[in-house]
Amino acid sequence: MQDFTGVPAVVDLAAMRDATLTLGGATSAINPQVPVDLVIDHSVMVDFFGKQDAFKRNVDLEYERNGERYTFLKWGQQAFDNFRVVPPGTGICHQVNLEYLAQTVWTKEIDGKTVAYPDTLVGTDSHTTMVNGLSVLGWGVGGIEAEAAMLGQPVTMLIPEVIGFRLMGRLPEGTTATDLVLTVTQMLRKKGVVGKFVEFFGPGLSHLSLEDQATIANMAPEYGATCGFFPIDNDTIAYLNASGREADRIALVEEYARAQGMWRSDDTPDPVFTDTLELDLATVVPSLAGPKRPQDRVALTEAKPEFAKAMETEFKAFGSKTRVAVANRNHDLGDGDVVIAAITSCTNTSNPSVLIAAGLVARKARERGLSVKPWVKTSLAPGSQVVTDYLEKAGLTPDLDAMGFNLVGYGCTTCIGNSGPLPEEISEAISKNNLVACSVLSGNRNFEGRVNPDVRANYLASPPLVVAYAIAGSMKIDLVKEPIGQDSDGKDVYLSEIWPTTAEIAALIRESVTRDMFMSRYGDVFKGDAGWQGIKVTGGDTYGWQEQSTYVQNPPYFEGITMEPEPVTDIANARILGLFLDSITTDHISPAGSFKANTPAGGYLTDRQVRPVDFNSYGSRRGNHE
């Protein structure tokens, strides 16, 4: 679980304990019956950026804002069995799961015998699917389903259709796993796989790293499938070893998979599927997706004209606005300007190939005297502390820092809408002139209003392209044909001149990413930093609710509950609450990002003397049913 959805789940468990006690039962009856891990990753915001101390200042502010929520979770950690909390500042839940928590094959004792069985899970986040890249069957569920599973109830589902996705060939020079997943997302959305499993197969798998596969598995919600599964093969074993899993566990995974007929090799016969489609990896091209949906892939060669088209079709911004002055700054601003460039999200920060590529683009740009445009808010928020370890060892951290991509936190940040406010004068120029400002992020979702309230056009892209667009500063530039900038001698510099080769990237990965890094970072993963260790909680099996809290409230769901449930009765005179058109997203129903004072949520908090600076985010407030 992550903390936005995990806090309300633990609130419900705490409320169940109160209700059980009221009915004369034992609080011990309410305990998770299966292992539950909650990773605090959704709460860090990018308030500070572009400075060496940005990480520390953002973490300090995170604890200040979320102290009450974190105290509640730390209470839950000691109050409930089978419940562990990975403290803030560690990483993103899906990347932590991929790199450490997941085992691929589990064992347990039954009647004195050790029984092995496949690792499976459900999570309270849609991108739980990422772990299917490690051959662990899992997907996201709603809070009620998750709580039922925690309490030992089965997850019910219809037996799904399984769609086979055959991959052939290998990715061409200059392309990334991000380009591939955006292509897969476009294809599967067109195919229609909602409510279905997708399994990837074919000889192309042998030319994708496990991290590439995890990137594809991560975006299953975006291509509409329940999950996108990859079978166990040599890459699985290699990754388990590289990420520091125990040798006995790794041997068991291979032996079990071979014995059960679950092992994939190039000689394995193709499985039988409900339906199939295929992709030659050689046809993948550098791509983005946007401006509002992850399935709307745009080839990099078409990004400039497609944005011009979107200005009219998506934003109804006919004609060309002149650029406007920005108060107290020596630059202007216009439609199409990139105001946020974020290397973010477990989708991509779990993959060394694209992180190393981003660092190399930054290095080559720095060597040519290029810099990021002054109106761009830049950030680097990895999903794991291992990322900063290998970037540092590769010598790329100074280059990323020089381009403004300083570490801002370990967590979801911009991907979940925690991009933090834009500089006030930039925000004011956008709102006063109704500009169509843009973001480019290495995330998995770009729904309207998700990334930042001031940003209307959002494009998903690989980390190296994020760096490139930060330098270009605009979506109105053709990065294939036009110069990205001028060097210190005034000579035009093109993206192709600063783009690393596959061989360069692979060499740095071999030199810089080590097993010891994973073992060191995850050796004491539940301990937390000084901020977490300093949180004091009282013991006890029940939680001490605070009536004045705007974060955590005892929900009324169990008021008047009896030992025997009331009989089911008919529902009469029910009415439709809303009738909507297509492409309604979860963000439209229950947004997770920031909000302003003129919203209903803002009014609620203002009435309770909460200052706008302390609003935090929608997601952080989900522990309060009001």
N, C-alpha and C positions, 0 to 999 in steps of 0.2 A: 504494500500500500504506500501511497504518497500522502503527505500531510493534509492537503486540501480535502481529500475524500476520507483520509484516515481519521482525522479528528472527529467528524460527525459519527463515524462508525464506533469509535471508542466512547463517544458521548452516549450513544444508544446502549452500549454494553453497561456503562456506568448507571444509566437510568434503569436498565433491566435489573441490576443488582438491588437498587432501591426498591423496585416493585416487588422483587422476590422477598426481600426482608419484610416489607409491609404485609405480604401474604403469609408470613411465618416460615418461609423457607430459608435455606442456607445460601449465603452469597457465593459460596464455592461452586454452586450449581451453574453459575454464569462464568465460564472460562472457555477460551478457545480450545477446541479439541484437536486441532491440527496446528502445525507451526505457522506462526504469523510474524512477518517482518514489516515494519513501517520505517520508511526512509524519509527523513525530513529534507525535502529538496525544492518545494514549490514556493518558499517564502522569501528567499533572498531577492532583493530588487536592485536594479542598476541605478542607484541614486548618484554614485560617484563613478567616474570613468576617466580613462586617459591619463591616469596618474599612478605612480608607484604605490601609493597608499590606498588605492581605490578598494582593494579587497578587504583590508582591515576595516576601513570606514563603513563599507556596506555590511560586513558581518556585525559590527558593533550596533549599527542601526537595526539590523534584523533582530538581534536579541532584545533591543529596546522595544521594538514594535510587538514582538511575538512572545514576550516573556510569559504572559498568562497562558498562551496555548502550549508553550514548551513545558511549563510547570505541570500542566494537565497531562501531557503525554508522558512525562517522566514519572508522574504518579501512576499512570496506567502500566508502565513498564514494570514497576515493583508490585502492582496489585494483581495483575493477571498472569496466569500460567501460559506457557507457549507463546509469549508475546515479547518481541525484541524491538528496540528502537535504534536505528542508525542515526546518530546525532546530525544536526545541521553542519554544513561545511564539509561534508564527506563526498557527496556526489549525487547523481540522479538515480532514482530507484531502479530503473530498467538497466542502466549501465552497471550499477552495483550488483544487480542480480546476475547479469551476464558475466561479470568479471569475478564474482565471489560466491554469491548465495546459491545459485543453481548448481545442481550436481549431475544432471542428465540421467543418471541411474541412482536410485536410493536403495537402501537396505533396512530391514527391521527384523526383529526376532518374533517368530510365530511358533508356538509349541516347541520351543527349544531349538528351532532351526532358523538359520539366516536366510531370508527371502529377499531377492532383488526384484525391483519393479521400476518402470519408467518414471522419471520426474514429470509431474504435471502441476499446474497451478491455475488459480484465477486471481486477478488483481483488480483493485478499484481504480484503475486508470486504463484508458483505451489502448495505450501503447505498451501494455503488458506483453503484447504479441512479440516484442523484440526478442524474447528468449527462445522463440521458435527457431531462430538462427542457430541456437545451440542444441537443437533437436529436443527441446522441452515443449510439450504441447501446453499452451496456455493462452488466455485471452482476458479481456476486461469484462467485468460484470458490474451491475448496479450495487449500490450500498446494501440494500436489503438482501440480495443474493449472496453478497460477500459475507454478511453477518451470519446468515443461515449456514453457509459453508464453514465458517469459523466455529459455529456451535455444533458441528457434526452432521448437518443435514446435506443431502446430495444436491448437486447442481443439476437441475432438470433441463433437458434440451431435446429438440427433434434431431434424429440422426441426419446429419447434413449431407448434401452433395459434396463431392470432393473433385475440384477442378485441377487438372494437371497443367503445369506451366513448364514447358520444355525450353531449356536454355542451351544454345549452341555457340560455338566459337569463343572468342575472347574480346574484351573491350579494346578499342583502338587507342593508339597513342593520343594523349591529350584529354581523355575522358576520365570520369570518376564514377565511384559507386553512387554518388548523388544523382548524376545524369541517368544512371541505370534505373534507380528506384523511381525517379520522376517519369521515366518512360514506361516502366511496369505499371505504375499507378494510372497513367493515362489509358493504357491498354485494358486493364482490368475494370476500370470504371465504365469503359465503353462496352466491355463484355457483359458486365452485370453479375457480380458475385456476392451480393448482400445475403447474409445468412449461410454462406457456403465456406468450406475450408478450401484453401489453395495449397497444393504441394508442388514444390519446385523439383525438377528432375532434369536429366540429360547431361551430356558431356560438358556443357558449359560450366557446370558446378565445379569442375576440377580446375577452372581458371579464375575462380572467385575465392578470396580469402573468407574465413569465417566472419570476420568483421564486415565484409561486403554483404554477406548473407544476412547478418543481423540488421544491417541498414534496410534491406528489403523487407525483412520480417517486421521491423518496427512500424512501417507505414501501412500495415494491413487495414487499420481503420480508414485511412485515406483512400485505399482502393476498394474498400467496402466489404472485405472478407472478414469472417470471424477470426481467421488466423492465416498466416502464410508460412507453411512448415518446410523445414529443410531436414533431410534424413542424416543419420549419423554416418560419418565417413572419416577419412584420414585427417581432414581439416578440423573436425571436431576434436579428435584426439590431440592434434598439435596445439590447438587453442587451449584445451584444458591443461596441458603441460606448460605452455607459455604463460598462462595466467596464474600459475602457482598451485594448482590443485594437487592433492596427494597422489603419489605414484600408485598406491593400491586402488584408489578410486578410478584412476584413469585406465588401469588394466581391466578393472571390472566392467567399465563402460564398453570397451572394445569387445571383451569376451561375451558379455551379455548380448550386445547388438548382433554379433555374428551368430550366436546360438539361437537367437529368436528370429532370425531372418530379417533384421532391421538394418543391416549394414549395406551401405551404398558404395559401389565402385563403378568404374567405367564399363565393367563387364556385366553389371547387374541388369537383368531384363527390366524393361519399362513396366511400372505398375499399371494396373487397369484403373481408369478414372471415369467419372461421369461424363466429362467433356475435357478437351485439351485445347491449348493454344501454345504458340511458340514464338521465340524471339532469337534472332541471331545477334549476339552481343556486338558483333562488328558493325552493326547499323546504328548503334547508339552514338549520339552527338552531344556536345556540350549544351546544357539546357538550364532553364529556370522554370518556375511555375508561378502563375499569378495572372492578374493582380489580386484575386479574391478567393481562388479555390486551388487546392493542391493538385487536382487532376488536370488543370489547364496548363499543360506543358508548352513552353515556348522555346524553340531552338535559339541559341545565343545569336545566331546570324539574323534572326527575325525579331529580336527583343526590341529594337528601336521602333520599327514600324508597328509592331503589335502594341506597344505602349501608346503610340499615337492613335491607334484605332480604339484602344480602351478609354482614352480621354473622352471620346465621343460616345461610345456605346455603354461603358460602365459608369462613367462619372458625369456624363452630359455636360462636359466642359468644352463647348464648341468655341472655335477660334483660338488664337494664341495670345495668352496674357503676357504683358511685359514683366520683366523681373522687378521685384520690389525691394526697397531698402530695408535693412534690418537695423533696429535701434542699437546704438553703441557698438556696432561692428563695422569692419571695413569690407564687407561683402554684401551682395544682394542674394535674393532667393526667388525661385520660380517653380512652376509646375514641373514635376518629374525629378526634382532634386531628391537625392537620397539623403535623408536626415538620420537614419538609423542603419548601421551595418553591424550585425551581430553574429559572431561565431558562437553558436549556442546549440543546445539540444542533444540528447543521447542519440538521436538518429545519426548524427555525423561525428560527434566528439568521441564516440566509442571506436572510431575507425582511424588508426594511425596514418593511413595513406593520405586521407584528405587533410588531416591536421598538419602533417609534415609538409604537404603541398602548400598549404596556406602560409606556413612559416617561410618556405622557400620563395614564394611570390613576394612576401614582405621583404626578405633579404635582397632579392634581385632589384626590387623597386627602390629600396634604400640605397643600394649601390649606384643606382642611376640618378639619385637625387630627387626621386619622387616623394610626395607626401600626400596625406589624406586631406580632402577638402575641409575647410574650417567649419562648415555647417553639419558635418557628419558626426553623430554620436556613435563611437566605436566601443566594442566590448568583446571580451573573451571569457566565456563561462563554461568550462569543461564539465562533463558528467562524472569525472573521476580525478582524484589527485594524481593518479598515475600519468595522466596526460601532461601535466606541468612538469613532472619528473623527466619524461622523455624529450619534451621540447627543450628543457634546460640542458639535458645531456647532448642534444643535437646542436646546441648553440644557437637556437632559433628564437629564444625568448627575447634577447635584446632587439632583434629585428621586428618582432611583433610589437614590442613596447614602443619602438620608434615610430611605428605606424599607428599608434594609439590603441592597439589591441592588448592593453594591459589586462591582467587577471582581475575580474570584478567579483567572482564568487564561484562556488561549486554548486550548481543547481540549475533549474530550468530557465530562470530569468526571462529573457525576451520571448522565448518559445511559448510560455504560458501567459504572456501579457505583462510580465514584471520588468518591462524595459525601463521603468522609471521615467520621470518627467524629462521632456526636452528642455534645454536652456530657455528661460522665460522669454527672451527676445525672439528666439526662433519660433516658439509656440505662438506668440502674439502675432508675428508676421504671417504665419500660416492661417490662423483663425480669422484675422481681420481681412485678409485678402482671399479667403476661401481657396487656398492653394491645394493642389493635389500633390501632397508630399509622399515620398516613397520610403519603404524599408527594404533591405535585402538581408535575409537571415538564413542560417543553415538549419532551420527547424523543419517541422513536419506539417504545420498548419498556418494558413495565412488568411483566415476568415476576416471579413471587414470588421474593423474596430478591435480586433484581438490584440494586436501587437502594441498599439498606442492610440489613445483617443485622437491625437492630432494627425495620425498617418492613415491615409485612405487606400493607398496602393501598396501591397506587400508581396514580395517575391521570394520564393524559396530557391536556394542556390547552394552549391558546394562551398565549403570554407575558403578555398582559394579564390572563387568568384566573389565571395563577400569582400575579401581584401581588395580585389580589383575594382569593384563598384565603389568602395570607400574612396579609392584614389580618383576614380572618374567623377564621382559625386553626382551622377545623373543617370536616369534611364533613357535619356535622349541621345546617348552616345552609342554608336555601333562599335563594340569592343573588338570586333573581328577586322573591320576595315579602317576605322578611325583611330588616331593615337589616343592612348589612355592619359597622356600628359606629356610634359616636356622635361628633359633632364636638366642638370645644372648648367649645361652649355646651350640650352635653348633648343636642343634637337628633339624631334618627335620620338616618343617611345611607344611601341605597340605591345599589346598584351602578349602576343606570341613571343616577344623578346624576353619576357620575365616569367613565362610559364615553365615550370620544371618538367623534365622528362620522367617517364616511368622508372627508368634506371636510377636516376638521381634519388627519387623518392624511396625506392626499394633499398638502396644502399644505406640511406640514413636510418630507415626502420631497422635494418639488421644491426647497425651500430648502436642504436639508441634505446630500443625497447627491449627490456630484459625481464626475465622471470622474477628476479629479486625485487624489482620495483613493486610488483603486485603483492608479493609476500610481505614486504615491509609495510605497505600502505594498509593492507587488510589484516595485518597481524593482531591489531587491537582496535578493530573497526567500531566497536560499540562504546569505547571509552569517551570519545568526544574531546573537544578542545576545552580550554579553561572556562569559557563562557558556559558550556553545557555542564561541566563539573561543578560550577558555582551555583547552579540552580538547586535550591533546597526544597524538598517536598516532605510532607508529613506522611506517615504510614497510614495503614487502614485499608479495609476492603471496600469502603464506599468513599465517594468523592465529596468534598466539602464545597458545594455549589455557592457561588457568590451572586447575590441578587442583582447587584449593580453592573455585572459583567456585560460587555457588548460582544465578547468573543465566544464564551462557553456558557450555555444555559441548559438547565434540566428540561428536556422536552416534555410536553404534556401527553405523549402518546400512550402512556401506561396508566393514566389516571382512571380510577374506577375499574381497573382490570380485576377479574375474578379467576379463581382456580379453574373453573369450567368456562370455556368460551361460549358466548351467546350464539344461538343458532343463526345460520345465514338467512337473510331476508332479501326480498326483492328491492331493487333500487328503482324508485319511481321519480318521474319528472326530472331526470338528469338532463343537463343542457351542454351543448358544445361550448367550450370556453374560448376557442379560437379556431379559425379556419384559414390555413395558410397556403401559399403557393409552393413551388418546388425549392430545393436547396436550402431548406431550413436546417441549421446546424445546431449542435449542442451549445455552441456559444450564444446563439440567439435565445435559447431556452434558459440556460443557466451560465452566464458569463463568469469567467474566472479572474479577469484582469482588473486594472484600476478603474476608478469611477470618480466623477466630479460631484460637487456639492449640490448641483441642481437635479440630481437623480433621486428617485425614491429612497435608495439606500443612503445617499448622502444626507437627505433630509432626516432620516431616522437617526443617524449618528449625530447630526448637528443638534437635534432636539435633546440629545443626551450629553451635550457639552463636549463632544469629540471634535477636535479641530481637523480641518481638511488634510493637514499635513500628516495626521495620524489615522486617516481612513484605512490605510493598507490596501487590500484587494478584496474583491468579491469572494474569492476562494478561501482566503484566510478567515472569513466571517461565517463559514458554513457550520461551525459548531454552535451557532445561535439560530434556532429555528425561526425566530422572528424576522 
